[in-house]
């Protein structure tokens, strides 16, 4: 089956509802007016569009004296989200990943793992052009089991062992003797602690409220980066023989609203699940679900699914897709549905002049998907693909439906943004949108409505950049940006909203 979704004329959906493949051949520019609705599983979900935006200058300095990098992940601290009329306030925490780096020239810094804290104010406006103001308010240094700070430095072949867990760590040079961390996803827990998803080892780290490591969820063998002999291979400089692809680790991670299920999604396909040829063969990524109701660091998932990511033509010229729209963040709605942010690699801050083709939030539903927990697809390195590159016919992937199209020129223009570099007086939309949280509107008249807060990752790109006491200047400023959408998500009054009341 081939069909084009209403209002998403550039997207072709191929296959049955249980095995959809989203192909984007031309720029996926929103073509119908807001609000836009989609139906999935008998429920109608509504995107009501942008209601606010905010930014911080790229050269902003953080609480440790380094350039403040945005935003690999973000989360409103539970219990801080308040409403007074058309104004909302709260405490926002963000992750800045591993610091400025240039792997091509072997440049890494001993960047201390950290979280940034902001006091935020969302002010809605009658004309729909609200403001999201961020005021930096300190932060928290992340420390390992022994109280030592993490480093963002490339571990190469180095490791160390803490509490029986083998961890990536440079053996010499920059960051020597410290655990390497490339933090990509953040989730608070009800006791004040939090989880951080990592890219180097594909671990999920559990921290106490003070930012000290108190547990590690080590991924199953299928996900662990391993060399040809089956030994850990944590480097980010090249892909391993199996497991998470380099720089494609735990990009998405979030808790179910009842606090019992932790969802973990890899950025794109595992090495053994990648089809030969171009990067469009990296679409079949893995979703792991852990039961955290009794143990905050469970040893194995209770559920394990495949979700198919969109693929696209990076020229946007109608050709066969040659890239995968890797996922960058998730937020969980209940025990089987989550929002997933997937994007291309074009926009402000990207190399080259490729057009912006695809940046969307999809609704994913695992209820009809095959559970791979405990099978050889999890406990070994068996591929979910057949020899020809297609998904094995006995594995049903999770379904996905595009919900929020970030490429809406009219909506973006109201906030001074554009998807075309030639738009006068407008800032080009950033390449990397990687952070997302969902909070309630606290609106009794619309209890199913929520604000989706979406942030970019600027990779510390600033004309005046400092890192670990050294200059790291770039030719451009890539400002830290936030976009706020209003959505109607039926059932939100009893699910996602509970985290932030």
N, C-alpha and C positions, 0 to 999 in steps of 0.2 A: 504494500500500500504506500502511495505517495500522496501527501496532502500539504497544503500551505496553511499555516495558522493565520487566522484573521488578524490583520494589523501587523503581521510579521512577514511581509511579502518576500523577504530575502531568505527565509528559512524554509527548507524542505524537510519534512519528517518522513522517513522511509521505514516501512515495516509495520508490524502489528502494534497494538497498544502495549503489548508485553515486551516488545523488542525494538523500541524506537531508536532510530539513528538520526540525529539532528545535523543536517548539512547546511552550511552557510556559504553560499557561493558569491554573493554580493553584499555590500555593507548592510547590516541589519538595522536600518534606520526606521524608527517608529513611524507608521504611516496612518494611524487612526488617532483621533483626539482622545484626551483623557476625560473621564476615567476609563481604563481598559480592564476588561474582565476575562478570566479564563475559567473553564470548567474542568475539574479533575476529580475522578472518583465520585461523581454525583454532587460535588460541592463547588460553589462559585466563589472565586477569589478575585479581589479587585485591587488594582494599582491606581491610586488617586493622584499620583504624581509627586513632584518635588514640592516641599513646603518650606524648606530652609536650606541654607548652606553656610559654611564658615571656613576660615583658613587661618594659618599662621605662616609668617615668612619662612622661607627655606633656611635662612641663616639663624633661626632661633637657637639659643644655647640652653642645654638642659641642666639639671641639678648637679651633675658631675662635671660640668664645664665642657662637654662635648656638644657638637651639633646635634640638635634634637631630630632624630629620624622618625618619620611617620611611615605608615601605621601598618605593621604586619598583622596585627589583630587589635581589637578594642572591645571593651566591655564596661557597661555602666555597673558600678559597684552595687550589689544587692542592698536594698533598703534605703538608698539615697535619692531615688527618682521621685520628685515631688511636683505637684501642679498647683499654681495659683492663677486662676483665670486663664489667659492665653500664654502664660509663661511657665516653663518647666525648668527645674534645676536638678543637678545631680553631680556625682563624682565619676569621672571617666578615667579608666586605666587603659594604657596602650602598650604594645610591644614594638620595639624598634629593630628586630632581628639581630644580625651579628655585627653591625657596624659597617662603615664604609670599607669596600674591598674591591680589588681588581685582579681576579684570578688569572686573567690572561698575562699580566705582568708580575704575577706572584706577589701581590701587595695585600697584606692582611694586617689588622691592628689587634692589639691586646685589649679589645673592647669588652668591658665588664658587662655581663648579662644584667638587664635591668627592666623595670617597668616605669612608665611615666604616669604621673597623676595630674589630672586637670579638674578644675572647677568649671562646669559647663552650664550654659543658660540657653535654652531654646525659646525664642520669642516668635510666636506666630503673628502674622499680619493679615489684615483684611484683604489686601491685594494679592495674597498668596506668596509674597516674597519675604519670608521670615528669615531670622538670623540664628545661627548657631555659634555662640561665642565660647572660646576656649581660653582659659587662663592657666598656664603652667603652675603647678602647685607641688613641686618636689617629685618624689618617686621612691623606688625601692630597689636595692641591689639584690640580685638573686645569688644565693650561696649554696654550695654543695653540702653533702652530709657532714663534712668536716668544718664547715663554716667559711670555706674559701670561695671567692668570687669565681664565676664562670668566665670563660674567654670566648670571644667570637672567632678566634684564630683557627685557621685550617689545621686539622689534626694530622694530616698525612697518614702515616701508618701507626702513629702513636696511640697507646691506650693506657688506662689505669683502671684499677678495680676498687670500688667502694661498696661496702655492704653486700659483697658478693656479686655485684653487677659490673660487667666490663663496659667501660665508657670511653668515648673518643677523647684524646688528650695529646697535644703536641709533646713529643719527647724532647725537643730542643727548639731553640729559637723563640720566636714570638709566641707568648702564651704558654711556655713550657711548664709542665706539671699541673696545669689547670684543665678542668673538664671543658671541652668545646661545646658551645651551645649556639644554634641558629634558631632562635625562637620564632615560631610562625603562627601559633594559635593559643588562645587564652580562654579559660573558663573558670569562674569563681564557684566555690562550694558554699553551702549554707553555714559552715563553721568558720568562715572567714579565710580559709585556705584557697588554693587555686591549682589548676592544672596548666601546664605549658607544653605544647606540642613542638617537637624538635625535628630539624631537617637532616642533621648529620646521621644520627643513629635511628631515626624514626621512632624514638622513645616518646612516651608521655610522662612528664615529670610532675610529681605531686609535691607542692610546697605548703608549708604551714603559713599562718597569717603574717609572719615576720619575713617571709621570703626565703626560708631555709628548706632545703630538700629533705623530705621525709618519706619518699617512696618513688619507685619507678615502675611504670607499666612497660615491660619489654615486649615488643611486637612478636607475633608468631613467626616461625622460621620463614614462611613465604615472603614476609615483608622485610625481614632483616637484610641489610646490605651485606652480601657474602661474596668472597672471591671464588675462584674455580675449585679450590680445595675445601670450601665450606667454612672458611674462617671469616670473622668480621672484617669488613672493608668500608670504613667510615668516611673516606675522603669525599670531598665535594668536587674534585678536579676531573673525575671521569666516572662513568657508570660502573657499578659492580657487575659480577657475573649473574647475580640474581638479587631480587628484592627491590627496595625503593630505588628509583633512578636518582642519580646525583642531583641535588638541588630541587628535588620533587618529593619532599617528605610529608610530615604531618601538617599540611597546610590548613586543613579544616578539622575542628574539634569542638564539640559542644555537648552540653548536658540536656537531657530531657527535663521538662519543667518540674516533674515530680522528684527530680534528683536521684533517680535510680538507674538511669542508663546514660553511659558516656559514648557518644558517637565519634568515631575517628575516620577521616577520609583522606586518602593520599592525593597529592596534587594531580598526578596523572598515573598512567599504567605502570605497574611493576615491570622490571626489565624482562622477566619471563613471559609477561602478558603483552609485550609490544610486538606489533606486526612488523615485518621487514619493510624497508622502503623509507618514505618520508615520515615526518612527525605526526601525520594524521593517524598513524598506527598506534598512538599512545592513548586511545580514547577509553579503554576499559579499565577504570580504576576501581579500587577496593574500598569498601565501607566496613569497618569493624565496630561492633557494639559490645560494650562491657557492662556487666551488672555491678554497680558500685553501691548497692543498697546495704551490703554487709561488710565489704572489703573495699577500701578506697583505691587499692592497687591490685586488682584481680590479675590472675596469672594467664587467663585465656579469655577470648571473647565468647559470649553466648550466642552471638549472631554474626554473620559474615556474608556480605553481599557484593555484587558487581553493579556499578552504575556506569552507563555509557555517557561520556562527555561529548559535547558538540565538537564537530570538526569544521574547518573553514578554509577557504582560499585566501591566502594572506595578501594577494593582490586585489581581492574584491572584484575581480573581473569576470566572474561567472565560470571560472575554471573548476576542475576537480579539486576538492579540498586537499591541502597539503600540510595542515597544522591542526593541532588539538587545542581547543579552548580549555586550558587547564583550570581546575577549580582552585579558588583562593580563600574561601571561608564558608562555613556553614552555621546555621542557627536552627535548633531542633524545635519543632512544634509539638510533637507527642512521641509515642513509642515507635512510630513508623514513618513520620513525615518530617522533612527538614527543608529549609531554604538553602540553596547552594549558589554561590557567586562564581561564575565562570567568565573568562575573558580572553581576548587576544593579546598580542604583544606589541600593539601600536599605540601611539599617542605621545604626549609631551614627556620627554625623558628617554624615549626609546631611540635606539640607533636606526639610521636609515629614514626613509620617507614613505614607508608603507601606509596605506589608508587605514583608519580605524574601521574594523569590520564587525566586531562582536564583543559586547560587554553586557551581560544579563544576569539576573537572579532567577534561578529555576526552582520550581517546586518538585521535590523528589519524594517518591512514595515507595517504601520497601515491602509493602504488605503482600505483593504478589511475587516477590523475588525469591530465588532459590537460596536457602541458607547453607553456606559452605563451611560453617563452624565444625571443626573436628575432622574435616576431610583432608585428603592429600593436597588440595588447593591451599590449605592453611598450614598443615603440619610439615609439608615438604615444599618443593619449589615447582610443583606441577602447574603448567600453564592452563589458563581458562580458555585459551584459543586452540583451535584445530590447526593442522599443518598449513592450511591455506590462509590463516590469519583471522578467520571469523570466530565469533564466540561459539563455544561448544553448544550444540543444539539442546542438550539436557540442562543447561544453565539459563534461567530466566533472570534478566537484569532488573533492577529497580526501574520504575517508570519516572520520566522527568518531563516537566511542562514549563516552557518559558513564562515567567510571570511579570518581571520588571525589566524593561528594556532601557538601559542607561543611555542609549543613543537616540535621544529625543531632542532634536535641535531646537524646537520651540521652547520646550521646558528648560533646557540648559541655558538658552539665551537670556531668560529672565534673571539668571544668576551670573551673567557675564562669562559663560563658558560656551565652547563650540567644539564640533567634531571635525571641523575643516580649518586647517592652519591659515587659510586665506580670509577667514571671517574677520572683518575690521573691528577693532575695539574689543575683541573677545579673547579669552585665554583658551588655548587648546586643552582639551580634556586629557588628563594624565594617562600614561600607559597602564600603570599597575594599580588597580583597585583591589585591595586584599583584606580589608577589615570590615566587619559587619556586626551589628548587634540589633536586637529587636526589643523594644520597650512598649508598654501600654500607653495609649493616649490618655488614660484615666478619665475617659469621657463616658458618663453614665448613659448618654443618649446613643452612643455607638460603642458598646462594650467589646465588640470584635475588632475594633480598629487598633492598629499599632503604628509606631514610628520605626522605620528601618533606617538605622544610622550606618552609612557606608563611608569608609575612609580609604584614601590612597596610600601607597607605599612609595615614598619619594627617593628611596635608596641613598639618603643623605646627600643628594645632589644639590649643591649650593655654591654660589660664587665665592662665598667666604665660609669655608668649612674647616673645623678643627676636630681632630680625633686623637685621643691619648697624647695630647700635647703637640701633635704634628699637624701641619696644614694638609688639607685634602680638597683643595678648591676644584670646582668644575666650571665649565664655560657658561652654564646657565643656572638659574634658580628654578627649582621644581618645588613649589610651595606645598605645605601640608594642607590637605583639603578634606572637608567633610560635606557629604550630601545627605539630606534627610527626606525620606519618602513617607507618605502615609498610605498604609495598606489596610484592606479589610480581609481578615483571616478568620473565617467562622470557627468558633470554638476557642478563640484566643483568650476569652474571659476566664477560662479554666485551665489554660495551658501556659503559653509563653508569658502572659502577664504576671503570673505568680512569682516569677523570679525577681521582679523589680518593684512590687508593692511594698 
